[in-house]
Each structure stands twice: as C-alpha cells, then as structure tokens.
Amino acid sequence: MDQFDRLPPEARRWIAAAALPWSAQSVRRLWDRLHRETGGDLATILARLDAAERRMLMRDDRTADIVRLSCYCQDNGVYQWGATPSPSRLHIGAGATSNEPSEG
C-alpha cells in the first residue's frame, strides 16, 4: 500500500479505473519511463498507459474467452452465445442468464 500511496494522484486514479490488477511497482516503472519520454505530458502518459493495457488484454487468451462467453448476437431472431456479431448487433451481457438481450 505504501508504494501505491507514493504514486502520483493521476497514476492512482488510472490504476483504480484499470481493467487489469496492476501493481503499484509496475505502474511506477511505466509511469517514470513515460514521463521521461513525453516530457511529463499527462494526457500522453495516460493515453499510453491505456494503450499498454489494451495490448496486454489483447494478448490474454482468457480475456478473449470471457468476451466470447459474455457476448451474443441476434441473427434472424435467434440469439447465439459465443457468436461473432457485427458491431451493430453486439450486446454485452456479462451477467446475463438467458438468451434474451440485456435491458438498457
């Protein structure tokens, strides 16, 4: 917790909103390198942190499995779990328990 408390406030907020369980040490190393490379440009640092996380998510096969299991699409009135829908037919239903589209 001490390492987390020593991070810049922006880095702490980024970790809190991150999809992956980043360690304070990992974020500190990445933050320091990005700070040097960008001259401290906060918007660029945050964008590059987001990009790093996206790359890690893309590499993680388990994430792809979760997305396939939690997405379904409608084709001719039939909802199919694990299908690869077009973006206009995509419904995210992480906690869905039926073959009906999630509300809202």
C-alpha positions as CSV (number, residue, x, y, z in Angstrom):
1,M,0.0,0.0,0.0
2,D,2.9,2.3,0.7
3,Q,4.1,2.0,-2.9
4,F,0.6,2.8,-4.1
5,D,0.4,5.9,-1.9
6,R,3.7,7.2,-3.3
7,L,2.3,7.2,-6.9
8,P,1.2,10.5,-8.4
9,P,-2.5,11.1,-7.9
10,E,-3.2,10.6,-11.7
11,A,-1.5,7.2,-11.6
12,R,-3.5,6.2,-8.6
13,R,-6.7,7.2,-10.4
14,W,-5.6,5.3,-13.5
15,I,-5.0,2.1,-11.5
16,A,-8.4,2.4,-9.9
17,A,-10.1,2.5,-13.3
18,A,-7.9,-0.1,-14.9
19,A,-9.3,-3.4,-16.2
20,L,-6.3,-5.4,-15.0
21,P,-4.9,-5.7,-11.5
22,W,-1.8,-3.6,-12.0
23,S,0.8,-3.5,-9.2
24,A,2.0,-0.1,-8.0
25,Q,5.5,-1.1,-8.8
26,S,4.6,-1.9,-12.5
27,V,2.8,1.3,-12.9
28,R,5.6,3.3,-11.2
29,R,8.2,1.9,-13.7
30,L,5.9,2.5,-16.7
31,W,4.9,6.0,-15.4
32,D,8.5,7.1,-14.9
33,R,9.6,5.9,-18.3
34,L,6.6,7.5,-20.0
35,H,7.2,10.7,-18.0
36,R,10.8,10.9,-19.3
37,E,9.7,10.0,-22.9
38,T,6.9,12.6,-23.1
39,G,8.4,15.4,-21.0
40,G,5.6,14.9,-18.5
41,D,2.7,15.4,-20.8
42,L,-0.1,14.0,-18.7
43,A,-2.6,13.3,-21.5
44,T,0.0,11.4,-23.5
45,I,1.1,9.4,-20.4
46,L,-2.4,8.4,-19.7
47,A,-3.1,7.5,-23.3
48,R,0.0,5.4,-23.5
49,L,-0.9,3.6,-20.2
50,D,-4.3,2.8,-21.8
51,A,-2.6,1.5,-24.9
52,A,-0.3,-0.7,-22.8
53,E,-3.3,-2.2,-21.0
54,R,-5.1,-2.8,-24.3
55,R,-2.1,-4.6,-25.6
56,M,-2.0,-6.8,-22.5
57,L,-5.7,-7.6,-22.8
58,M,-5.3,-8.5,-26.4
59,R,-2.5,-10.9,-25.6
60,D,-4.5,-12.6,-22.8
61,D,-6.4,-15.5,-24.4
62,R,-8.6,-15.8,-21.3
63,T,-9.9,-12.3,-21.9
64,A,-10.9,-13.3,-25.4
65,D,-12.8,-16.3,-24.0
66,I,-14.6,-14.1,-21.5
67,V,-15.6,-11.7,-24.3
68,R,-16.9,-14.6,-26.4
69,L,-18.9,-16.0,-23.5
70,S,-20.4,-12.7,-22.4
71,C,-21.3,-11.6,-25.9
72,Y,-24.1,-12.8,-28.1
73,C,-25.7,-11.6,-31.2
74,Q,-29.1,-11.8,-32.9
75,D,-29.3,-13.5,-36.3
76,N,-32.7,-13.9,-37.8
77,G,-34.4,-13.6,-34.4
78,V,-32.2,-16.2,-32.7
79,Y,-29.6,-15.2,-30.1
80,Q,-26.4,-17.1,-30.3
81,W,-23.9,-17.3,-27.4
82,G,-20.3,-17.1,-28.5
83,A,-21.1,-15.8,-32.0
84,T,-19.0,-13.1,-33.6
85,P,-21.6,-10.4,-34.2
86,S,-21.3,-7.3,-36.3
87,P,-20.9,-4.2,-34.1
88,S,-24.5,-3.1,-34.7
89,R,-25.8,-6.4,-33.3
90,L,-23.5,-6.7,-30.3
91,H,-25.0,-6.9,-26.9
92,I,-22.8,-7.2,-23.8
93,G,-24.5,-9.2,-21.1
94,A,-21.8,-10.1,-18.6
95,G,-24.3,-11.3,-16.0
96,A,-27.0,-12.4,-18.4
97,T,-28.6,-15.8,-17.7
98,S,-31.0,-16.1,-20.6
99,N,-30.8,-15.9,-24.4
100,E,-32.6,-12.6,-24.4
101,P,-30.9,-9.3,-24.9
102,S,-29.9,-7.4,-21.8
103,E,-32.1,-4.3,-21.0
104,G,-30.7,-0.8,-21.3
